[in-house]
Amino acid sequence: MERAVRELWAESRDLLGLHSPDDAAAADAAMPRAELPPTPLAFLRDHVSPGRPLLVSSAATSHWPAASLWPTDSYLTDALRSTAVSLHLTPDGRADALAPHPRPSHPGAKCFASAHVRQVDFPTAVRLIRSSDPASGLVAYAQQQDDCLRGEYAAVAGDVDAHVPWASDALGCLPEAVNLWIGSACSQTSFHKDHYDNIYVVVSGEKHFLLLPPTEHHRLYVRDYPAAHYAAEDEAELRLKLELEEPERIVPWSSVDPYPPSPEEAAAQASSFPLYFEGPRPIRCTVRAGEMLYLPSMWFHHVSQSPGPNGLTIAVNYWYDMQFDIKYAYFNFLRS
């Protein structure tokens, strides 16, 4: 069975024109790229229907006012000075990720940890994001995923397109949600998948993606973990503690950390999850300011980031509801 699954990995990448890279440079080169936005027909035929990612150059966003305004030091702070926003706080920059189980009776166990969310004014949010430091036990990330650009950040939503026209035409709908993300190099997002077709646009800084197609589901060792969340132990100093949710809630999540924090953890990960660490390299993709990444639904992705000259990484993403078609049925068959 394992041999057949490994052959499936290779054949699936070949069918998508994403040949398995042998080294990091080849992993970067494997991503399909376009200098100009595709036509709706070409996008539907070459990327949506087969489930094939695409990186589009900054020509797609050169007309956005945000492209020149948001990377500055003061524009967003001035425009949102009196706006309350949702700020996600963790001790280490890993929200919606695995963390050590908080109870001493479970040594070595893991749980799924969500951030502590606090309403603050936007200038305070920016100050906390810029001063984020895992060594101090506090990392802030504006990552509210509830259509927040058209909600909390509506005052600046007009600086970007309300939707991506060629994607909307190809997908036959408008985006269900448009989100704004503002963070620092301290924040990263663990391997996961979304039930959305995702158009991800970086406005300032860079986002670094590791990608795996849905056919490589087994490589991530998705297992059930108890849900937990960070709570403020000390409101004044924003000291955080991890608490299990009551009643118990179970979250299926990837067990793999592609960037283990220590040699000991790297050895443990490689031993426990050989299908990931001994399999073909993930496809790597750096999305730079102005560029646009199409990430098909159900693709697994891990995301880290580098800030721009203003000390922030700023991005907008458009979530289009996925079609629960034969690809989704095939994924569930493969998973089972």
C-alpha positions in Angstrom: 0.0 0.0 0.0 2.8 2.5 0.9 4.5 1.9 -2.5 1.2 2.6 -4.3 0.6 5.8 -2.3 4.2 7.0 -3.1 3.6 6.4 -6.8 0.4 8.4 -6.5 2.3 11.3 -5.1 4.7 11.4 -8.0 2.0 10.8 -10.7 -0.3 13.5 -9.2 2.5 16.1 -9.3 3.4 15.0 -12.9 -0.2 15.4 -14.0 -0.2 18.9 -12.6 3.1 19.8 -14.1 4.6 20.1 -10.6 7.6 17.8 -10.8 9.0 16.7 -7.5 12.0 19.0 -6.7 15.3 17.6 -5.8 16.6 20.6 -3.8 15.4 23.9 -2.4 16.1 25.9 -5.6 14.1 23.4 -7.6 11.3 23.5 -5.1 11.0 27.3 -5.7 11.0 26.8 -9.4 8.2 24.3 -9.4 5.5 26.9 -8.9 3.6 27.9 -12.1 3.9 31.7 -12.7 2.2 34.3 -14.9 3.5 37.8 -15.7 0.0 39.0 -16.4 -3.4 37.9 -14.9 -4.9 35.0 -16.8 -8.2 35.2 -18.7 -11.1 33.6 -16.8 -11.1 30.8 -19.3 -7.4 30.0 -19.0 -7.6 30.3 -15.2 -10.5 27.9 -15.1 -9.0 25.4 -17.6 -5.4 25.4 -16.4 -5.7 26.0 -12.6 -9.2 25.7 -11.1 -10.3 22.5 -12.8 -7.1 20.5 -12.2 -6.5 22.1 -8.8 -3.1 23.7 -9.8 -1.7 26.7 -8.0 -0.6 29.9 -9.7 1.7 32.9 -8.8 0.8 36.1 -10.6 3.2 39.0 -10.8 2.6 42.4 -9.3 1.0 43.6 -12.6 -2.2 42.2 -11.1 -2.2 44.8 -8.3 -0.3 47.7 -9.7 -3.5 49.8 -9.9 -4.4 49.3 -6.2 -4.0 52.4 -4.0 -2.9 50.0 -1.2 0.2 49.1 -3.2 1.8 52.5 -2.5 -0.1 53.6 0.6 -0.1 50.6 3.0 3.6 50.0 3.1 4.2 53.5 4.4 4.8 54.1 8.1 1.7 56.1 8.8 -1.1 55.7 6.3 -2.9 52.7 8.0 -2.4 54.1 11.5 -3.9 57.5 10.5 -6.8 55.9 8.6 -7.6 53.5 11.4 -6.6 55.6 14.4 -10.0 55.3 16.1 -10.8 51.8 14.9 -11.0 48.8 17.3 -9.6 45.6 15.8 -9.2 42.0 16.9 -5.6 41.2 17.8 -4.5 37.6 18.2 -1.9 37.0 21.0 0.3 33.9 21.6 3.5 33.4 23.5 5.4 32.1 20.5 3.7 33.3 17.2 2.0 29.9 16.7 -1.7 30.3 16.7 -3.9 27.5 15.5 -1.1 25.1 16.0 0.0 22.2 18.2 1.4 23.1 21.7 2.5 21.0 24.7 -0.5 19.7 26.7 -1.0 22.1 29.7 -1.7 19.4 32.2 1.3 17.7 33.9 -0.6 14.5 33.9 -0.1 14.3 30.1 3.7 14.5 29.7 4.8 14.6 26.0 1.2 15.1 24.8 0.0 17.8 22.5 -3.1 19.9 22.1 -4.5 22.3 19.5 -3.9 25.8 20.7 -5.8 28.9 19.6 -4.8 32.5 20.2 -6.1 34.9 22.9 -8.1 37.5 21.0 -8.3 41.0 22.4 -10.0 44.2 21.0 -7.5 47.1 20.9 -7.3 50.3 18.9 -5.4 49.9 15.7 -2.3 52.0 16.7 -1.9 49.8 19.8 -2.2 46.7 17.6 0.6 47.9 15.3 2.8 48.7 18.3 2.3 45.2 19.8 2.9 43.6 16.4 6.1 45.5 15.9 7.4 44.7 19.4 6.5 41.0 19.2 9.2 38.8 20.6 8.9 35.1 21.6 11.6 35.6 24.1 9.3 38.0 26.0 6.4 35.6 25.7 4.1 37.8 23.6 3.6 37.7 19.8 0.7 39.7 18.3 -0.9 39.1 14.9 -3.9 40.7 13.3 -5.5 37.7 11.6 -9.2 37.9 12.2 -10.7 35.5 9.6 -14.3 36.7 9.4 -14.4 38.9 6.4 -12.6 41.4 8.5 -11.5 43.7 5.6 -15.1 44.5 4.9 -15.9 44.6 8.6 -13.3 46.0 11.1 -11.1 47.5 8.4 -13.9 48.8 6.2 -12.3 52.3 6.3 -9.5 51.1 4.0 -11.3 48.3 2.1 -11.6 50.7 -0.9 -7.8 50.7 -1.3 -8.0 47.2 -2.9 -10.3 45.5 -5.4 -13.5 44.3 -3.9 -12.9 41.0 -5.7 -10.5 39.5 -8.3 -12.4 39.8 -11.6 -10.8 37.0 -13.5 -11.2 34.7 -10.5 -14.8 35.7 -9.9 -15.7 35.1 -13.5 -14.0 31.7 -13.6 -15.4 30.5 -10.3 -18.9 31.9 -11.0 -19.2 33.8 -7.7 -17.9 36.6 -5.6 -15.7 36.0 -2.6 -17.4 34.8 0.6 -14.8 36.6 2.7 -12.0 39.1 2.3 -9.5 39.2 5.1 -6.6 41.5 6.1 -3.5 40.1 7.8 -0.9 42.2 9.6 2.0 40.5 11.3 5.8 40.3 11.9 8.5 37.7 11.2 7.6 36.1 14.6 4.3 34.7 13.4 3.8 31.5 11.3 0.9 29.3 10.4 1.1 25.6 10.7 0.2 23.1 8.0 -3.5 23.1 7.3 -6.0 23.1 4.4 -9.0 25.3 3.7 -12.4 24.6 2.1 -12.0 27.7 0.0 -10.3 28.6 -3.3 -7.9 31.2 -2.0 -6.4 34.3 -3.7 -3.7 35.6 -1.5 -2.1 39.0 -2.1 0.9 40.4 -0.3 1.0 44.2 0.0 4.1 44.7 2.2 6.9 42.2 3.0 6.9 38.6 1.9 5.0 35.4 2.7 6.8 32.1 2.4 4.6 29.1 1.6 5.3 25.4 1.8 2.7 23.5 -0.3 1.5 19.9 -0.6 -1.3 18.8 -2.9 -4.3 17.0 -1.4 -3.1 13.6 -2.6 -0.2 13.9 -0.1 -2.6 14.1 2.9 -1.1 11.1 4.6 2.3 12.7 4.8 1.1 15.2 7.4 -0.1 12.6 10.0 -3.4 14.4 10.7 -4.5 13.2 14.1 -7.1 14.2 16.8 -6.0 16.7 19.4 -7.9 18.3 22.3 -8.6 22.0 21.7 -7.2 24.7 24.0 -6.8 28.4 24.0 -4.5 31.0 25.4 -6.0 33.2 28.2 -4.6 36.3 29.8 -3.1 35.3 33.2 -2.1 38.9 33.9 -4.1 41.5 32.1 -1.7 44.3 32.8 1.4 42.5 31.5 -0.4 40.3 29.0 1.1 37.1 30.4 -0.6 34.1 28.7 -1.5 30.7 29.9 -2.9 27.7 28.0 -6.2 26.3 29.0 -8.1 23.3 27.7 -11.6 24.0 26.3 -14.5 22.8 28.4 -16.5 20.8 27.3 -13.8 18.9 25.5 -13.5 19.6 21.7 -11.4 17.5 19.4 -9.6 19.1 16.4 -8.0 17.0 13.6 -4.7 18.7 12.8 -1.4 18.0 11.1 1.3 16.6 13.4 4.2 17.8 11.3 6.4 20.8 12.1 8.5 21.5 9.0 10.8 23.8 11.0 11.5 22.1 14.4 12.8 24.5 17.0 15.7 22.3 18.2 17.9 19.5 17.0 16.2 17.1 19.5 12.8 18.0 18.2 14.0 17.7 14.6 15.2 14.2 15.3 11.9 13.3 17.0 9.9 14.7 14.1 11.9 12.8 11.5 11.6 9.6 13.4 7.8 10.0 14.1 6.8 11.3 10.6 9.0 9.7 8.0 6.4 10.1 5.2 6.9 13.8 5.3 10.6 14.1 6.0 11.7 11.3 3.7 9.2 12.0 0.9 9.4 14.5 -1.9 10.1 18.1 -1.0 7.1 20.4 -0.5 6.7 23.0 -3.2 8.1 26.3 -2.0 6.7 29.7 -3.0 7.6 33.2 -1.8 4.9 35.7 -2.5 6.4 39.2 -2.7 4.8 42.6 -2.4 2.2 43.1 -5.1 2.1 39.4 -6.1 -0.9 37.2 -6.0 -1.0 33.5 -5.2 -3.9 31.2 -6.2 -4.1 28.4 -3.8 -6.7 25.7 -4.7 -9.0 24.4 -2.1 -7.8 21.4 0.0 -4.1 22.2 -0.7 -2.1 21.9 2.5 0.0 25.0 3.3 2.5 26.2 5.9 3.1 30.0 6.0 5.9 32.1 7.5 6.7 35.7 6.7 9.2 38.5 6.4 8.3 42.2 7.1 8.6 45.0 4.6 10.4 48.4 5.2 7.6 49.4 7.6 8.4 46.5 9.9 5.1 44.7 9.0 3.9 42.0 6.7 0.6 43.0 5.3 -1.6 40.8 3.1 -5.2 40.5 1.8 -6.9 37.2 0.9 -10.1 36.5 -1.0 -11.9 33.3 0.0 -14.1 31.8 -2.7 -16.4 29.0 -1.6 -15.1 25.7 -3.0 -17.1 23.4 -5.2 -17.8 20.1 -3.5 -17.3 18.2 -6.7 -15.5 15.0 -7.8 -12.1 16.3 -6.5 -13.6 16.6 -3.0 -15.1 13.1 -3.2 -11.8 11.7 -4.4 -9.9 13.4 -1.5 -12.3 11.8 1.0 -11.9 8.4 -0.6 -8.1 8.8 -0.5 -8.1 10.0 3.1 -10.2 6.9 4.2 
